[in-house]
Amino acid sequence: MPPEGLGPLTLQSLALPALEGGESFQTIPVNLDLTPDVVPVPKFSEQITANVKEARLLSHTPWVRPIGKLEITVQTDGWKFPRPAVEYSTLAKPAREHPDRPAGRQVVNLAKADDPNARVRTRPTADHVLFKDRLLYLLQPPLDGLFDGRQLEVPFEPFPYQLEGIAFLMPRHSALLADEMGLGKTAQAILAMRLMFHQGLLNNALIVAPKPLIHNWCRELKLWAPDIPHECFGGDTEERRRMWTVSNCPLKIINYETLTRDWEIVADPKLIFDLVVLDEAQRIKNRGSKTAQIVCSINRRRSWAMTGTPIENHPDDLVNLFEFIDSGRVPPDCPPKQLPGLTSDTILRRTKDDVQSDMPPKMIKDVEVDLTPAQREAYDRAENDGVIQLNELGDTLTVQHVFQLVMRLKQICNFDPLTGESAKLEQLVHDMEEVAENGRKAIIFSQWVEPLLVIADALKPYGPLQYHGRIPQQERTPILDRFKNDPDSHVILMSYGTGSVGLNLQFTNYVFLFDRWWNPAVEDQAINRAHRVGQRHPVTVTRFLTENTIEKRIAGVLDAKRKVFNDVLGQADKPASLGLTEGEIFGLFDIQSRPKRG
């Protein structure tokens, strides 16, 4: 429903001059009558011809809100419009530095490059021909005012480059968001969808993502769009059929494998989505694959794709992506030299180098994954049997007994002891693919050597090097030199004990904590191998956690202690003793610690 008091928006007068060749611009006076609940738009100074029909504009748009005074100048040149009207605001914006872009790299910057205080706005694209459609985006308030915590609830205000990404996505029916990993493509897409749901531009949307990322999408939706209901496809065929055809949930999430199994349902012409979003869209780079054909056959009004590696091996990768993004825009046999001209308005690509002035020097994110079925079965059995055995020990129970169970469960969280399955490894391999494709380097930490050996085998395409207690001392320095200088070595695997102190690896941009240490101070020392003096680029730290396991419980206890420490002392630094106490270790299993015998 529209807000109370907001009536139809009426265009009282408008005259468009005849366009006769050449480039002629004419300022057109516009007077928009609004109800008293909305601040009126000021009249223009000169009069225009009266031979104009009255048109009801935007009366069907319940998302229009009071937006303050606007000074609008509309110019015509074959129906091409200028930048949107500038809102007069008393809110001062701090100046932001805009570093020079590296030579040869084209970056879409939607803010004025010469004005560091420019507000970020959505702008109509060339595809918006109708005046009412263009006016819809021209009258949108600045995005940086929507996400300041007063209008929409968000965990924190998006970075300036993320606002530009949102402004890029919203007006486009066809878009490819190709930011480098770690810049928050998921958050940008979610916030753009959230605004479009609120504005009535979307009623239903479908997100297609790799299976390891489904849980992350659910988590990010709860974080960035808690007011938008969503559901994930699961269950047997009949249950999924009901979700496709009966469920009225506005936002659905499905993985590529399940989508392929449901191709007959998806092919129903009555099933139409306002928007389909492909995450890790390089999954459909093979035009002839069944997955690509099914994805491209989904009935939809808008098509967005997300990938940090739009071209993995050959320009044809991008050509095939556009079969989904905007079928027909790029011919199958398109020469590579013609690709930029055909796709530039549809692609937004930023690297960490491009946006480093907007990013904090260190970004830490927790990636929560679900155990594989084999891991879950092994974990539940080990925990249930272990707690029974601990209780049977009675007064002879010690913290060492509990500690042994914790370590056993943490190892299962890494790998299933029978099958070797690992939800963390699936996610890590996926992330490392993008790290390597972008020419970056990463450090992976674990508290055990055995997981590092398995990880190294899985990451062979990325030239993994190992640096842990089993590596002879005389071989360690050459390993570090090779990691720094060999462009084919994208990752080094380290144990906390060997790699957390005294090493300078500030040429790396990514740190992965495959499993967590007991003490945050040790983790910080490990992270600081990359994030230290001399690091010229932001560092992204990924901490893997498995859902509904001992890892989440330990992280919860440590986070609570860290918060108390920060609240009391007002410092972000953590003391070296900020680990788990004996009582807290017992509390992980709801077991009372036994009194010590004298």
PyMOL commands that set and color helices and strands:
alter all, ss='L'
color gray80, all
select helices_A, chain A and resi 131-138+143-146+160-169+185-198+211-224+237-245+256-261+263-266+281-284+290-297+316-325+336-343+352-355+373-392+394-396+399-414+423-437+449-458+460-462+473-485+496-499+520-527+550-569+582-587
alter helices_A, ss='H'
color red, helices_A
select strands_A, chain A and resi 9-11+32-33+55-57+70-71+86-87+174-177+205-209+230-232+251-255+272-273+275-279+299-300+303-306+347-348+362-369+442-446+464-467+491-495+510-513+539-546
alter strands_A, ss='S'
color yellow, strands_A
deselect
rebuild
show_as cartoon
